[in-house]
Amino acid sequence: MQITRAGEYAVLGVTYLARKGVDHVVMMEEICEAEKIPKSFLAKIFQTLSRAGIVRSQRGVHGGFKLTRDPASVTLLEVLEAIEGKIAFQRCLEEPVECHKHDACTLCDVFTEAQYRVKEIFQNTTLMDLTKPKGEVMKRVQALGRTPITNFESTLLK
C-alpha cells in the first residue's frame, strides 16, 4: 500500500481549510499557492472530496471551498479512503476470498495487525489534530496503536 500524491494533496488541502475554520470559504488558488499543489490536480481531488461529503464548493464572487463539518470530526482515514479507496494491505483483508491457508496463515495475521494499527492511527487523527504543531501531533500519534488486536476486532477491519 502506498498513499498516492492525490491522497497527500487531499490531506494538505483539507488541512489548509481546517486551519481557516469550518465557515471560511477559501479560493482554490489560495490553497494551491500555499501548499504548492497544481490547480488542475487539486480541482479533481476536491471534486472527489465533495462527492464524499468532506468539502463543499461555493460559486460566485466569494466562491471557493470549505469543509462540510468541524475539522475535529473529519478523520484522516475518511479523507484518504475518499481518494485512495479502502485501505487494505492484502487482498484477503479487503474482500472475502476463498483461501485454503486462511486458518493457518501467519502472514495474514501479521497483515491484519499492521492494517489495524495503520487504520487506528488514521481513524483517530483528525484534521484539527493536523493543524497543531508537529511535535504535539507526533506525540499524540505515537501514543496510538499500542494495543494488539483481538480476533473479534480483526473482523471489524473488513
Contacts in CASP RR format, 6 or more apart in sequence:
PFRMAT RR
TARGET T0000
AUTHOR 0000-0000-0000
METHOD contacts of the structure
MODEL  1
MQITRAGEYAVLGVTYLARKGVDHVVMMEEICEAEKIPKSFLAKIFQTLS
RAGIVRSQRGVHGGFKLTRDPASVTLLEVLEAIEGKIAFQRCLEEPVECH
KHDACTLCDVFTEAQYRVKEIFQNTTLMDLTKPKGEVMKRVQALGRTPIT
NFESTLLK
1 87 0 8 1.000
1 88 0 8 1.000
1 89 0 8 1.000
3 80 0 8 1.000
3 84 0 8 1.000
4 83 0 8 1.000
4 84 0 8 1.000
5 41 0 8 1.000
6 41 0 8 1.000
6 44 0 8 1.000
6 45 0 8 1.000
6 83 0 8 1.000
6 84 0 8 1.000
7 45 0 8 1.000
7 79 0 8 1.000
7 80 0 8 1.000
7 83 0 8 1.000
7 84 0 8 1.000
9 35 0 8 1.000
9 37 0 8 1.000
9 41 0 8 1.000
9 42 0 8 1.000
9 45 0 8 1.000
10 45 0 8 1.000
10 48 0 8 1.000
10 49 0 8 1.000
10 79 0 8 1.000
10 80 0 8 1.000
10 82 0 8 1.000
10 83 0 8 1.000
11 76 0 8 1.000
11 79 0 8 1.000
11 80 0 8 1.000
11 130 0 8 1.000
12 35 0 8 1.000
12 37 0 8 1.000
13 31 0 8 1.000
13 35 0 8 1.000
13 37 0 8 1.000
13 42 0 8 1.000
13 45 0 8 1.000
13 46 0 8 1.000
14 49 0 8 1.000
14 54 0 8 1.000
14 55 0 8 1.000
14 67 0 8 1.000
14 74 0 8 1.000
14 79 0 8 1.000
14 127 0 8 1.000
15 127 0 8 1.000
15 130 0 8 1.000
15 131 0 8 1.000
16 26 0 8 1.000
16 31 0 8 1.000
16 34 0 8 1.000
16 35 0 8 1.000
17 24 0 8 1.000
17 26 0 8 1.000
17 31 0 8 1.000
17 55 0 8 1.000
17 65 0 8 1.000
17 66 0 8 1.000
17 67 0 8 1.000
17 71 0 8 1.000
17 127 0 8 1.000
18 67 0 8 1.000
18 71 0 8 1.000
18 74 0 8 1.000
18 127 0 8 1.000
18 128 0 8 1.000
18 130 0 8 1.000
18 131 0 8 1.000
19 131 0 8 1.000
20 26 0 8 1.000
20 66 0 8 1.000
21 66 0 8 1.000
21 67 0 8 1.000
21 71 0 8 1.000
22 66 0 8 1.000
22 67 0 8 1.000
22 69 0 8 1.000
22 70 0 8 1.000
22 71 0 8 1.000
23 66 0 8 1.000
24 66 0 8 1.000
25 58 0 8 1.000
25 62 0 8 1.000
25 63 0 8 1.000
25 64 0 8 1.000
25 65 0 8 1.000
25 66 0 8 1.000
26 64 0 8 1.000
26 65 0 8 1.000
26 66 0 8 1.000
27 63 0 8 1.000
27 64 0 8 1.000
28 39 0 8 1.000
28 42 0 8 1.000
28 43 0 8 1.000
28 46 0 8 1.000
28 64 0 8 1.000
28 65 0 8 1.000
29 39 0 8 1.000
31 37 0 8 1.000
31 42 0 8 1.000
31 65 0 8 1.000
32 38 0 8 1.000
32 39 0 8 1.000
32 42 0 8 1.000
45 83 0 8 1.000
46 55 0 8 1.000
46 57 0 8 1.000
46 65 0 8 1.000
48 82 0 8 1.000
48 83 0 8 1.000
49 55 0 8 1.000
49 79 0 8 1.000
49 82 0 8 1.000
49 83 0 8 1.000
50 56 0 8 1.000
50 57 0 8 1.000
50 65 0 8 1.000
51 82 0 8 1.000
52 78 0 8 1.000
52 82 0 8 1.000
53 68 0 8 1.000
54 67 0 8 1.000
54 68 0 8 1.000
54 74 0 8 1.000
54 78 0 8 1.000
54 79 0 8 1.000
54 82 0 8 1.000
55 65 0 8 1.000
55 66 0 8 1.000
55 67 0 8 1.000
55 68 0 8 1.000
56 65 0 8 1.000
56 66 0 8 1.000
56 67 0 8 1.000
56 68 0 8 1.000
57 63 0 8 1.000
57 64 0 8 1.000
57 65 0 8 1.000
58 64 0 8 1.000
58 65 0 8 1.000
58 66 0 8 1.000
67 74 0 8 1.000
67 127 0 8 1.000
70 128 0 8 1.000
71 126 0 8 1.000
71 127 0 8 1.000
71 128 0 8 1.000
71 131 0 8 1.000
72 126 0 8 1.000
72 127 0 8 1.000
72 128 0 8 1.000
73 126 0 8 1.000
74 126 0 8 1.000
74 127 0 8 1.000
75 122 0 8 1.000
75 123 0 8 1.000
75 124 0 8 1.000
75 125 0 8 1.000
75 126 0 8 1.000
75 127 0 8 1.000
76 121 0 8 1.000
76 122 0 8 1.000
76 123 0 8 1.000
76 125 0 8 1.000
76 126 0 8 1.000
76 127 0 8 1.000
76 130 0 8 1.000
77 87 0 8 1.000
77 119 0 8 1.000
77 122 0 8 1.000
77 123 0 8 1.000
77 125 0 8 1.000
79 127 0 8 1.000
80 87 0 8 1.000
80 122 0 8 1.000
81 87 0 8 1.000
86 94 0 8 1.000
87 115 0 8 1.000
87 118 0 8 1.000
87 119 0 8 1.000
87 122 0 8 1.000
88 94 0 8 1.000
88 115 0 8 1.000
89 111 0 8 1.000
89 114 0 8 1.000
89 115 0 8 1.000
89 118 0 8 1.000
90 107 0 8 1.000
90 108 0 8 1.000
90 111 0 8 1.000
90 115 0 8 1.000
91 97 0 8 1.000
92 99 0 8 1.000
92 102 0 8 1.000
92 108 0 8 1.000
93 108 0 8 1.000
93 111 0 8 1.000
93 112 0 8 1.000
93 115 0 8 1.000
93 157 0 8 1.000
93 158 0 8 1.000
94 158 0 8 1.000
95 158 0 8 1.000
96 158 0 8 1.000
99 105 0 8 1.000
99 108 0 8 1.000
101 108 0 8 1.000
102 108 0 8 1.000
112 149 0 8 1.000
112 154 0 8 1.000
112 157 0 8 1.000
113 148 0 8 1.000
113 149 0 8 1.000
115 157 0 8 1.000
116 149 0 8 1.000
116 153 0 8 1.000
116 154 0 8 1.000
116 157 0 8 1.000
117 145 0 8 1.000
119 157 0 8 1.000
120 144 0 8 1.000
120 145 0 8 1.000
121 141 0 8 1.000
121 144 0 8 1.000
121 145 0 8 1.000
124 144 0 8 1.000
125 137 0 8 1.000
125 140 0 8 1.000
125 141 0 8 1.000
125 144 0 8 1.000
129 137 0 8 1.000
129 140 0 8 1.000
130 137 0 8 1.000
END
